[in-house]
């Protein structure tokens, strides 16, 4: 990947079964960014010590799908 025009950094944290910032909400956030028409960016997802095991799994799945996404 060439140098992106800009970087988006998203800190990700969730307690297990947390309703507001859980891995499902993070997944929707990433999906929204991923669907933007402007494509020249990188998305850096930071697992901020989340005790929710689904969080890191979700982040890694996205990174595997798209080379612009880094965990």
ZABAVO-924103 format. One record per residue (C-alpha): residue in one letter; residue number from 1; x, y, z negated; chain. Coordinates in nm, 3 decimals, m for minus. Layout:
N
<node residu="A" num="NUM" px="X" py="Y" pz="Z" chaine="A"/>
...
END
This chain:
71
<node residu="X" num="1" px="0.000" py="0.000" pz="0.000" chaine="A"/>
<node residu="X" num="2" px="0.130" py="0.347" pz="0.085" chaine="A"/>
<node residu="X" num="3" px="0.133" py="0.609" pz="m0.187" chaine="A"/>
<node residu="X" num="4" px="m0.228" py="0.690" pz="m0.274" chaine="A"/>
<node residu="X" num="5" px="m0.357" py="1.047" pz="m0.267" chaine="A"/>
<node residu="X" num="6" px="m0.462" py="1.020" pz="m0.631" chaine="A"/>
<node residu="X" num="7" px="m0.493" py="0.777" pz="m0.921" chaine="A"/>
<node residu="X" num="8" px="m0.796" py="0.702" pz="m1.132" chaine="A"/>
<node residu="X" num="9" px="m0.710" py="0.577" pz="m1.480" chaine="A"/>
<node residu="X" num="10" px="m0.985" py="0.407" pz="m1.680" chaine="A"/>
<node residu="X" num="11" px="m0.926" py="0.299" pz="m2.041" chaine="A"/>
<node residu="X" num="12" px="m1.136" py="m0.011" pz="m2.109" chaine="A"/>
<node residu="X" num="13" px="m1.237" py="m0.121" pz="m2.456" chaine="A"/>
<node residu="X" num="14" px="m1.520" py="m0.336" pz="m2.578" chaine="A"/>
<node residu="X" num="15" px="m1.624" py="m0.527" pz="m2.886" chaine="A"/>
<node residu="X" num="16" px="m1.769" py="m0.871" pz="m2.818" chaine="A"/>
<node residu="X" num="17" px="m2.133" py="m0.841" pz="m2.713" chaine="A"/>
<node residu="X" num="18" px="m2.116" py="m0.461" pz="m2.729" chaine="A"/>
<node residu="X" num="19" px="m2.403" py="m0.318" pz="m2.527" chaine="A"/>
<node residu="X" num="20" px="m2.275" py="0.025" pz="m2.427" chaine="A"/>
<node residu="X" num="21" px="m1.913" py="m0.022" pz="m2.313" chaine="A"/>
<node residu="X" num="22" px="m1.913" py="m0.397" pz="m2.267" chaine="A"/>
<node residu="X" num="23" px="m1.753" py="m0.574" pz="m1.973" chaine="A"/>
<node residu="X" num="24" px="m2.082" py="m0.552" pz="m1.777" chaine="A"/>
<node residu="X" num="25" px="m2.078" py="m0.172" pz="m1.800" chaine="A"/>
<node residu="X" num="26" px="m1.710" py="m0.160" pz="m1.703" chaine="A"/>
<node residu="X" num="27" px="m1.788" py="m0.390" pz="m1.411" chaine="A"/>
<node residu="X" num="28" px="m2.056" py="m0.146" pz="m1.290" chaine="A"/>
<node residu="X" num="29" px="m1.815" py="0.147" pz="m1.327" chaine="A"/>
<node residu="X" num="30" px="m1.546" py="m0.030" pz="m1.122" chaine="A"/>
<node residu="X" num="31" px="m1.803" py="m0.133" pz="m0.860" chaine="A"/>
<node residu="X" num="32" px="m1.910" py="0.230" pz="m0.823" chaine="A"/>
<node residu="X" num="33" px="m1.552" py="0.349" pz="m0.775" chaine="A"/>
<node residu="X" num="34" px="m1.479" py="0.062" pz="m0.535" chaine="A"/>
<node residu="X" num="35" px="m1.777" py="0.155" pz="m0.315" chaine="A"/>
<node residu="X" num="36" px="m1.667" py="0.514" pz="m0.257" chaine="A"/>
<node residu="X" num="37" px="m1.614" py="0.608" pz="0.107" chaine="A"/>
<node residu="X" num="38" px="m1.279" py="0.774" pz="0.032" chaine="A"/>
<node residu="X" num="39" px="m1.033" py="0.485" pz="0.024" chaine="A"/>
<node residu="X" num="40" px="m0.690" py="0.640" pz="m0.040" chaine="A"/>
<node residu="X" num="41" px="m0.669" py="0.602" pz="m0.417" chaine="A"/>
<node residu="X" num="42" px="m0.543" py="0.361" pz="m0.676" chaine="A"/>
<node residu="X" num="43" px="m0.748" py="0.250" pz="m0.974" chaine="A"/>
<node residu="X" num="44" px="m0.554" py="0.176" pz="m1.290" chaine="A"/>
<node residu="X" num="45" px="m0.752" py="m0.018" pz="m1.550" chaine="A"/>
<node residu="X" num="46" px="m0.606" py="m0.015" pz="m1.900" chaine="A"/>
<node residu="X" num="47" px="m0.721" py="m0.281" pz="m2.146" chaine="A"/>
<node residu="X" num="48" px="m0.705" py="m0.070" pz="m2.458" chaine="A"/>
<node residu="X" num="49" px="m0.671" py="m0.364" pz="m2.699" chaine="A"/>
<node residu="X" num="50" px="m1.024" py="m0.490" pz="m2.645" chaine="A"/>
<node residu="X" num="51" px="m1.114" py="m0.792" pz="m2.860" chaine="A"/>
<node residu="X" num="52" px="m1.378" py="m0.891" pz="m2.601" chaine="A"/>
<node residu="X" num="53" px="m1.222" py="m1.178" pz="m2.398" chaine="A"/>
<node residu="X" num="54" px="m1.457" py="m1.105" pz="m2.106" chaine="A"/>
<node residu="X" num="55" px="m1.303" py="m0.760" pz="m2.063" chaine="A"/>
<node residu="X" num="56" px="m0.960" py="m0.871" pz="m1.945" chaine="A"/>
<node residu="X" num="57" px="m1.115" py="m1.141" pz="m1.727" chaine="A"/>
<node residu="X" num="58" px="m1.334" py="m0.880" pz="m1.557" chaine="A"/>
<node residu="X" num="59" px="m1.039" py="m0.646" pz="m1.500" chaine="A"/>
<node residu="X" num="60" px="m0.818" py="m0.921" pz="m1.356" chaine="A"/>
<node residu="X" num="61" px="m1.094" py="m1.039" pz="m1.121" chaine="A"/>
<node residu="X" num="62" px="m1.116" py="m0.688" pz="m0.975" chaine="A"/>
<node residu="X" num="63" px="m0.738" py="m0.662" pz="m0.939" chaine="A"/>
<node residu="X" num="64" px="m0.738" py="m0.993" pz="m0.750" chaine="A"/>
<node residu="X" num="65" px="m1.004" py="m0.861" pz="m0.509" chaine="A"/>
<node residu="X" num="66" px="m0.837" py="m0.531" pz="m0.418" chaine="A"/>
<node residu="X" num="67" px="m0.469" py="m0.437" pz="m0.403" chaine="A"/>
<node residu="X" num="68" px="m0.554" py="m0.076" pz="m0.497" chaine="A"/>
<node residu="X" num="69" px="m0.667" py="m0.193" pz="m0.840" chaine="A"/>
<node residu="X" num="70" px="m0.407" py="m0.254" pz="m1.111" chaine="A"/>
<node residu="X" num="71" px="m0.448" py="m0.377" pz="m1.467" chaine="A"/>
END
